[in-house]
């Protein structure tokens, strides 16, 4: 499951506009791993839906993940 969440985060953040063109850093992936599994697990493997889910749940995200979402246009 851990690998699936990390893969989903990698795919999800690369689909974010402009800032994500270089992809997420390992630190960004780790910052959102728990939040993605907690709030958006049903969207693993679906980058556009994962991005939307993280943005929709931004107020519930950890500070670190919220910063990642903000930095990628969320």
VMD Tcl script that builds the backbone (N, CA, C; Angstrom):
set m [mol new atoms 222]
animate dup $m
set s [atomselect $m all]
$s set {name element resname resid chain x y z} {
  {N N UNK 1 A 0.825 -1.199 0.000}
  {CA C UNK 1 A 0.000 0.000 0.000}
  {C C UNK 1 A 0.862 1.252 0.000}
  {N N UNK 2 A 1.979 1.225 0.754}
  {CA C UNK 2 A 2.855 2.392 0.808}
  {C C UNK 2 A 3.369 2.749 -0.576}
  {N N UNK 3 A 3.749 1.735 -1.346}
  {CA C UNK 3 A 4.250 1.991 -2.694}
  {C C UNK 3 A 3.154 2.587 -3.558}
  {N N UNK 4 A 1.934 2.105 -3.415}
  {CA C UNK 4 A 0.823 2.623 -4.209}
  {C C UNK 4 A 0.559 4.087 -3.908}
  {N N UNK 5 A 0.622 4.458 -2.637}
  {CA C UNK 5 A 0.381 5.848 -2.261}
  {C C UNK 5 A 1.485 6.733 -2.797}
  {N N UNK 6 A 2.730 6.294 -2.677}
  {CA C UNK 6 A 3.838 7.091 -3.205}
  {C C UNK 6 A 3.735 7.231 -4.720}
  {N N UNK 7 A 3.372 6.154 -5.390}
  {CA C UNK 7 A 3.200 6.207 -6.838}
  {C C UNK 7 A 2.075 7.164 -7.201}
  {N N UNK 8 A 0.980 7.096 -6.461}
  {CA C UNK 8 A -0.144 7.987 -6.726}
  {C C UNK 8 A 0.257 9.439 -6.522}
  {N N UNK 9 A 1.022 9.706 -5.470}
  {CA C UNK 9 A 1.465 11.078 -5.230}
  {C C UNK 9 A 2.366 11.563 -6.345}
  {N N UNK 10 A 3.257 10.698 -6.796}
  {CA C UNK 10 A 4.138 11.076 -7.892}
  {C C UNK 10 A 3.314 11.406 -9.124}
  {N N UNK 11 A 2.367 10.557 -9.442}
  {CA C UNK 11 A 1.517 10.799 -10.607}
  {C C UNK 11 A 0.624 12.014 -10.397}
  {N N UNK 12 A 0.087 12.157 -9.198}
  {CA C UNK 12 A -0.841 13.251 -8.910}
  {C C UNK 12 A -0.146 14.595 -9.006}
  {N N UNK 13 A 1.009 14.715 -8.418}
  {CA C UNK 13 A 1.654 16.020 -8.408}
  {C C UNK 13 A 2.261 16.375 -9.753}
  {N N UNK 14 A 2.577 15.398 -10.579}
  {CA C UNK 14 A 3.097 15.741 -11.898}
  {C C UNK 14 A 1.996 16.266 -12.802}
  {N N UNK 15 A 0.757 16.012 -12.452}
  {CA C UNK 15 A -0.360 16.504 -13.258}
  {C C UNK 15 A -0.775 17.924 -12.878}
  {N N UNK 16 A -0.236 18.437 -11.790}
  {CA C UNK 16 A -0.563 19.805 -11.397}
  {C C UNK 16 A 0.030 20.783 -12.405}
  {N N UNK 17 A -0.602 21.921 -12.595}
  {CA C UNK 17 A -0.148 22.867 -13.600}
  {C C UNK 17 A 1.191 23.519 -13.278}
  {N N UNK 18 A 1.858 23.966 -14.276}
  {CA C UNK 18 A 3.077 24.770 -14.277}
  {C C UNK 18 A 4.149 24.335 -13.296}
  {N N UNK 19 A 3.975 24.557 -12.014}
  {CA C UNK 19 A 5.020 24.296 -11.036}
  {C C UNK 19 A 5.385 22.822 -10.947}
  {N N UNK 20 A 4.515 21.949 -11.366}
  {CA C UNK 20 A 4.758 20.520 -11.216}
  {C C UNK 20 A 5.511 19.912 -12.390}
  {N N UNK 21 A 5.913 20.699 -13.330}
  {CA C UNK 21 A 6.540 20.147 -14.514}
  {C C UNK 21 A 7.784 19.330 -14.194}
  {N N UNK 22 A 8.498 19.675 -13.130}
  {CA C UNK 22 A 9.673 18.908 -12.758}
  {C C UNK 22 A 9.322 17.750 -11.833}
  {N N UNK 23 A 8.081 17.628 -11.412}
  {CA C UNK 23 A 7.643 16.561 -10.533}
  {C C UNK 23 A 7.911 16.892 -9.081}
  {N N UNK 24 A 7.310 16.127 -8.195}
  {CA C UNK 24 A 7.463 16.396 -6.766}
  {C C UNK 24 A 8.828 15.941 -6.267}
  {N N UNK 25 A 9.302 16.627 -5.275}
  {CA C UNK 25 A 10.539 16.196 -4.637}
  {C C UNK 25 A 10.195 15.061 -3.666}
  {N N UNK 26 A 11.187 14.309 -3.257}
  {CA C UNK 26 A 10.908 13.265 -2.258}
  {C C UNK 26 A 10.304 13.853 -0.982}
  {N N UNK 27 A 10.740 15.039 -0.595}
  {CA C UNK 27 A 10.189 15.686 0.590}
  {C C UNK 27 A 8.715 16.017 0.400}
  {N N UNK 28 A 8.346 16.472 -0.798}
  {CA C UNK 28 A 6.940 16.777 -1.084}
  {C C UNK 28 A 6.103 15.502 -1.043}
  {N N UNK 29 A 6.628 14.437 -1.595}
  {CA C UNK 29 A 5.907 13.164 -1.578}
  {C C UNK 29 A 5.656 12.717 -0.142}
  {N N UNK 30 A 6.673 12.814 0.688}
  {CA C UNK 30 A 6.527 12.393 2.077}
  {C C UNK 30 A 5.562 13.306 2.844}
  {N N UNK 31 A 5.563 14.590 2.518}
  {CA C UNK 31 A 4.689 15.539 3.214}
  {C C UNK 31 A 3.214 15.215 2.996}
  {N N UNK 32 A 2.877 14.649 1.849}
  {CA C UNK 32 A 1.469 14.391 1.521}
  {C C UNK 32 A 1.070 12.920 1.586}
  {N N UNK 33 A 2.006 12.048 1.838}
  {CA C UNK 33 A 1.701 10.616 1.808}
  {C C UNK 33 A 0.547 10.252 2.732}
  {N N UNK 34 A 0.620 10.662 3.961}
  {CA C UNK 34 A -0.413 10.311 4.935}
  {C C UNK 34 A -1.756 10.951 4.578}
  {N N UNK 35 A -1.728 12.228 4.201}
  {CA C UNK 35 A -2.970 12.922 3.854}
  {C C UNK 35 A -3.637 12.311 2.630}
  {N N UNK 36 A -2.847 11.941 1.647}
  {CA C UNK 36 A -3.417 11.338 0.441}
  {C C UNK 36 A -4.111 10.025 0.778}
  {N N UNK 37 A -3.476 9.222 1.615}
  {CA C UNK 37 A -4.090 7.962 2.028}
  {C C UNK 37 A -5.323 8.165 2.887}
  {N N UNK 38 A -5.317 9.186 3.705}
  {CA C UNK 38 A -6.426 9.443 4.632}
  {C C UNK 38 A -7.642 10.043 3.934}
  {N N UNK 39 A -7.412 11.029 3.072}
  {CA C UNK 39 A -8.525 11.774 2.485}
  {C C UNK 39 A -8.849 11.391 1.041}
  {N N UNK 40 A -7.894 10.800 0.330}
  {CA C UNK 40 A -8.079 10.624 -1.116}
  {C C UNK 40 A -7.707 9.230 -1.613}
  {N N UNK 41 A -7.737 8.239 -0.753}
  {CA C UNK 41 A -7.295 6.891 -1.124}
  {C C UNK 41 A -8.027 6.340 -2.347}
  {N N UNK 42 A -9.282 6.713 -2.503}
  {CA C UNK 42 A -10.050 6.186 -3.650}
  {C C UNK 42 A -9.565 6.735 -4.985}
  {N N UNK 43 A -8.688 7.735 -4.933}
  {CA C UNK 43 A -8.185 8.342 -6.168}
  {C C UNK 43 A -6.758 7.936 -6.507}
  {N N UNK 44 A -6.221 6.965 -5.787}
  {CA C UNK 44 A -4.864 6.491 -6.074}
  {C C UNK 44 A -4.833 5.936 -7.490}
  {N N UNK 45 A -3.851 6.376 -8.242}
  {CA C UNK 45 A -3.722 5.965 -9.640}
  {C C UNK 45 A -4.507 6.833 -10.606}
  {N N UNK 46 A -5.165 7.859 -10.108}
  {CA C UNK 46 A -5.963 8.776 -10.923}
  {C C UNK 46 A -5.489 10.199 -10.633}
  {N N UNK 47 A -4.376 10.605 -11.244}
  {CA C UNK 47 A -3.767 11.904 -10.907}
  {C C UNK 47 A -4.708 13.101 -10.917}
  {N N UNK 48 A -5.543 13.299 -11.935}
  {CA C UNK 48 A -6.410 14.491 -11.897}
  {C C UNK 48 A -7.369 14.478 -10.714}
  {N N UNK 49 A -7.923 13.298 -10.419}
  {CA C UNK 49 A -8.850 13.199 -9.298}
  {C C UNK 49 A -8.119 13.372 -7.967}
  {N N UNK 50 A -6.899 12.842 -7.863}
  {CA C UNK 50 A -6.108 12.998 -6.645}
  {C C UNK 50 A -5.803 14.470 -6.404}
  {N N UNK 51 A -5.413 15.173 -7.452}
  {CA C UNK 51 A -5.122 16.611 -7.328}
  {C C UNK 51 A -6.351 17.365 -6.841}
  {N N UNK 52 A -7.480 17.071 -7.463}
  {CA C UNK 52 A -8.723 17.750 -7.082}
  {C C UNK 52 A -9.088 17.419 -5.639}
  {N N UNK 53 A -8.927 16.180 -5.248}
  {CA C UNK 53 A -9.255 15.761 -3.891}
  {C C UNK 53 A -8.371 16.470 -2.873}
  {N N UNK 54 A -7.069 16.536 -3.137}
  {CA C UNK 54 A -6.170 17.227 -2.214}
  {C C UNK 54 A -6.532 18.706 -2.107}
  {N N UNK 55 A -6.865 19.315 -3.244}
  {CA C UNK 55 A -7.274 20.730 -3.207}
  {C C UNK 55 A -8.579 20.903 -2.427}
  {N N UNK 56 A -9.535 20.009 -2.656}
  {CA C UNK 56 A -10.829 20.095 -1.969}
  {C C UNK 56 A -10.687 19.902 -0.458}
  {N N UNK 57 A -9.707 19.139 -0.056}
  {CA C UNK 57 A -9.502 18.849 1.358}
  {C C UNK 57 A -8.372 19.687 1.963}
  {N N UNK 58 A -7.989 20.746 1.277}
  {CA C UNK 58 A -6.829 21.530 1.696}
  {C C UNK 58 A -6.930 21.993 3.143}
  {N N UNK 59 A -8.092 22.372 3.602}
  {CA C UNK 59 A -8.236 22.856 4.977}
  {C C UNK 59 A -7.996 21.757 6.009}
  {N N UNK 60 A -8.104 20.503 5.595}
  {CA C UNK 60 A -7.911 19.368 6.499}
  {C C UNK 60 A -6.493 18.805 6.444}
  {N N UNK 61 A -5.710 19.239 5.462}
  {CA C UNK 61 A -4.378 18.674 5.260}
  {C C UNK 61 A -3.405 19.146 6.329}
  {N N UNK 62 A -2.366 18.352 6.521}
  {CA C UNK 62 A -1.292 18.767 7.418}
  {C C UNK 62 A -0.649 20.029 6.841}
  {N N UNK 63 A 0.027 20.775 7.684}
  {CA C UNK 63 A 0.667 22.011 7.220}
  {C C UNK 63 A 1.624 21.741 6.068}
  {N N UNK 64 A 2.421 20.686 6.188}
  {CA C UNK 64 A 3.394 20.374 5.143}
  {C C UNK 64 A 2.747 20.063 3.814}
  {N N UNK 65 A 1.704 19.262 3.829}
  {CA C UNK 65 A 1.025 18.906 2.583}
  {C C UNK 65 A 0.295 20.113 2.011}
  {N N UNK 66 A -0.293 20.917 2.872}
  {CA C UNK 66 A -0.979 22.125 2.389}
  {C C UNK 66 A 0.009 23.027 1.642}
  {N N UNK 67 A 1.218 23.143 2.151}
  {CA C UNK 67 A 2.238 23.952 1.479}
  {C C UNK 67 A 2.587 23.371 0.116}
  {N N UNK 68 A 2.658 22.032 0.041}
  {CA C UNK 68 A 2.942 21.377 -1.240}
  {C C UNK 68 A 1.820 21.667 -2.234}
  {N N UNK 69 A 0.583 21.511 -1.804}
  {CA C UNK 69 A -0.564 21.760 -2.683}
  {C C UNK 69 A -0.538 23.228 -3.155}
  {N N UNK 70 A -0.299 24.145 -2.230}
  {CA C UNK 70 A -0.212 25.569 -2.595}
  {C C UNK 70 A 0.901 25.820 -3.607}
  {N N UNK 71 A 2.041 25.188 -3.404}
  {CA C UNK 71 A 3.176 25.429 -4.291}
  {C C UNK 71 A 2.966 24.857 -5.690}
  {N N UNK 72 A 2.004 23.950 -5.822}
  {CA C UNK 72 A 1.701 23.360 -7.125}
  {C C UNK 72 A 0.384 23.886 -7.690}
  {N N UNK 73 A 0.031 25.083 -7.302}
  {CA C UNK 73 A -1.133 25.736 -7.902}
  {C C UNK 73 A -2.451 25.455 -7.224}
  {N N UNK 74 A -2.441 24.831 -6.067}
  {CA C UNK 74 A -3.683 24.473 -5.388}
  {C C UNK 74 A -4.142 25.540 -4.484}
}
mol reanalyze $m
mol bondsrecalc $m
mol representation Tube
mol addrep $m
